[in-house]
């Protein structure tokens, strides 16, 4: 079982989704490309092919689109859902 980062809170006899983990990086943030591996198996994650000077990275189950030259986040793609 994989962790999603979601947090639950017990309310009475029920567990309720409190909130999902927020992304660690936002659009425009410098991304530490040398600390993380690029995603290579894009089909596994249902991602579109790379068609420009950017790459996909996965950090704590969150996928980021990062500019290859400036290493800035250009999009927070969303939570990873591997098939």
C-alpha positions in Angstrom: 0.0 0.0 0.0 1.4 3.4 -0.9 1.0 6.6 1.1 -0.9 9.4 -0.5 0.0 12.0 2.0 -3.6 12.5 2.9 -4.4 13.1 6.6 -7.5 11.7 8.4 -9.1 12.9 11.6 -11.4 10.7 13.7 -14.8 12.4 14.3 -17.0 10.2 16.5 -16.9 6.7 15.0 -15.8 7.9 11.5 -12.5 8.8 9.9 -12.8 11.9 7.8 -10.3 13.2 5.2 -8.8 16.3 6.9 -6.7 17.6 4.0 -4.3 16.4 1.3 -0.6 17.1 1.5 0.2 20.4 -0.1 2.9 20.4 -2.9 6.4 21.2 -1.6 7.1 23.4 -4.7 5.0 26.0 -6.4 5.1 27.5 -9.9 8.1 29.7 -10.2 10.1 28.0 -7.4 13.6 26.8 -8.0 13.5 23.0 -8.2 16.5 21.0 -6.9 16.9 18.8 -10.1 20.2 17.3 -8.8 18.4 16.0 -5.7 15.6 14.2 -7.5 15.3 11.8 -10.5 13.5 12.6 -13.7 10.4 10.5 -14.5 11.3 8.3 -17.5 8.3 5.9 -17.7 5.6 8.6 -18.5 3.0 6.1 -19.6 3.1 4.5 -16.1 1.8 7.8 -14.7 -0.5 8.7 -17.6 1.6 11.7 -18.6 1.9 13.4 -22.0 5.2 13.1 -23.8 7.8 15.7 -23.2 7.6 18.0 -26.2 9.8 20.9 -25.2 12.7 22.0 -22.9 11.1 20.7 -19.7 11.1 17.5 -17.7 8.8 15.7 -15.2 10.0 15.0 -11.6 8.3 13.1 -8.8 8.8 14.2 -5.2 6.7 12.7 -2.4 4.1 11.4 -4.8 3.6 14.8 -6.4 4.6 15.4 -10.1 6.2 18.6 -11.2 6.9 20.0 -14.7 10.3 21.7 -14.5 12.1 23.8 -17.1 15.3 22.1 -18.2 17.4 25.3 -18.5 16.3 27.4 -15.5 15.2 24.5 -13.2 12.1 26.5 -12.3 8.8 24.8 -11.7 6.5 25.6 -14.6 3.5 23.4 -13.5 2.4 21.3 -10.5 0.9 18.4 -12.4 -0.6 16.8 -9.4 -0.5 13.6 -7.3 1.1 10.6 -8.9 -1.4 7.8 -9.8 0.7 5.0 -11.2 -1.1 2.2 -13.1 
